[in-house]
Amino acid sequence: MSVEPGIVDTNVLVYALDADAPQHIAARALLDAARDASSTLFVTSQILCEFYSIVTNPQRVSKPRAASDALSAASGLLAFLRVLPIPLHAVDGLLELLRHYPVTAAKYSTCKSWQPCRRMRSREFIRSTPLTSRFFRNSRL
């Protein structure tokens, strides 16, 4: 199986680890093919964090992994997957956003259950907030 360059999403990594998942064989085949030196597949630090969070959470998977097993699996993935770097201007922009619009679990939880907030799309929020629209308009991502 030849693999075109691309980004591997969290669900593929989770399915590859979960032998009971219907998608396991396809996910495993993709990752096995990606081990070839001629293949170039990427993940982001966010994807790795999501992977760890999902596979260790008993509310998300039927057979949660111990933290050490999840870290070992992530380390094994990094033997053949490349991690995309985060541009410094993106990190600076994120910190600026958090300084102006602090997010806490309580605020997120409240917002998640509030109907108008659930309907608002990320793009609409970005466009409606001067700070975020300025950051993303000037972003080179």
Contacts in CASP RR format, 6 or more apart in sequence:
PFRMAT RR
TARGET T0000
AUTHOR 0000-0000-0000
METHOD contacts of the structure
MODEL  1
MSVEPGIVDTNVLVYALDADAPQHIAARALLDAARDASSTLFVTSQILCE
FYSIVTNPQRVSKPRAASDALSAASGLLAFLRVLPIPLHAVDGLLELLRH
YPVTAAKYSTCKSWQPCRRMRSREFIRSTPLTSRFFRNSRL
1 29 0 8 1.000
1 30 0 8 1.000
1 33 0 8 1.000
2 33 0 8 1.000
2 39 0 8 1.000
3 30 0 8 1.000
3 33 0 8 1.000
3 34 0 8 1.000
3 36 0 8 1.000
3 39 0 8 1.000
3 41 0 8 1.000
5 39 0 8 1.000
5 40 0 8 1.000
5 41 0 8 1.000
5 42 0 8 1.000
6 40 0 8 1.000
6 41 0 8 1.000
6 42 0 8 1.000
7 41 0 8 1.000
7 42 0 8 1.000
7 43 0 8 1.000
7 44 0 8 1.000
7 47 0 8 1.000
7 84 0 8 1.000
8 30 0 8 1.000
8 31 0 8 1.000
8 34 0 8 1.000
8 41 0 8 1.000
8 42 0 8 1.000
8 43 0 8 1.000
8 47 0 8 1.000
8 81 0 8 1.000
9 47 0 8 1.000
10 47 0 8 1.000
10 50 0 8 1.000
10 51 0 8 1.000
10 54 0 8 1.000
11 23 0 8 1.000
12 23 0 8 1.000
12 27 0 8 1.000
12 30 0 8 1.000
12 31 0 8 1.000
13 27 0 8 1.000
13 31 0 8 1.000
13 43 0 8 1.000
13 47 0 8 1.000
13 51 0 8 1.000
13 77 0 8 1.000
14 21 0 8 1.000
14 51 0 8 1.000
14 54 0 8 1.000
14 55 0 8 1.000
14 61 0 8 1.000
15 21 0 8 1.000
15 23 0 8 1.000
15 24 0 8 1.000
15 26 0 8 1.000
15 27 0 8 1.000
15 28 0 8 1.000
16 24 0 8 1.000
16 27 0 8 1.000
16 28 0 8 1.000
16 30 0 8 1.000
16 31 0 8 1.000
17 55 0 8 1.000
17 65 0 8 1.000
17 73 0 8 1.000
18 24 0 8 1.000
18 55 0 8 1.000
18 61 0 8 1.000
18 62 0 8 1.000
18 63 0 8 1.000
20 62 0 8 1.000
20 63 0 8 1.000
21 27 0 8 1.000
31 77 0 8 1.000
31 80 0 8 1.000
33 39 0 8 1.000
34 41 0 8 1.000
34 80 0 8 1.000
34 81 0 8 1.000
35 79 0 8 1.000
35 80 0 8 1.000
39 80 0 8 1.000
40 82 0 8 1.000
41 80 0 8 1.000
41 81 0 8 1.000
41 82 0 8 1.000
42 81 0 8 1.000
42 82 0 8 1.000
42 83 0 8 1.000
42 84 0 8 1.000
43 77 0 8 1.000
43 81 0 8 1.000
43 82 0 8 1.000
43 83 0 8 1.000
43 84 0 8 1.000
44 83 0 8 1.000
44 84 0 8 1.000
44 86 0 8 1.000
45 83 0 8 1.000
45 86 0 8 1.000
48 74 0 8 1.000
48 77 0 8 1.000
48 83 0 8 1.000
51 70 0 8 1.000
51 73 0 8 1.000
51 74 0 8 1.000
51 77 0 8 1.000
52 67 0 8 1.000
52 70 0 8 1.000
52 71 0 8 1.000
52 74 0 8 1.000
53 60 0 8 1.000
54 60 0 8 1.000
54 61 0 8 1.000
55 61 0 8 1.000
55 64 0 8 1.000
55 65 0 8 1.000
55 70 0 8 1.000
55 73 0 8 1.000
56 64 0 8 1.000
56 65 0 8 1.000
56 66 0 8 1.000
56 67 0 8 1.000
56 70 0 8 1.000
57 64 0 8 1.000
58 64 0 8 1.000
65 73 0 8 1.000
87 140 0 8 1.000
87 141 0 8 1.000
89 139 0 8 1.000
89 140 0 8 1.000
90 139 0 8 1.000
90 141 0 8 1.000
93 135 0 8 1.000
96 131 0 8 1.000
96 135 0 8 1.000
97 131 0 8 1.000
97 132 0 8 1.000
97 135 0 8 1.000
100 131 0 8 1.000
101 129 0 8 1.000
101 131 0 8 1.000
111 117 0 8 1.000
111 118 0 8 1.000
112 118 0 8 1.000
125 132 0 8 1.000
126 132 0 8 1.000
126 133 0 8 1.000
126 136 0 8 1.000
127 133 0 8 1.000
END
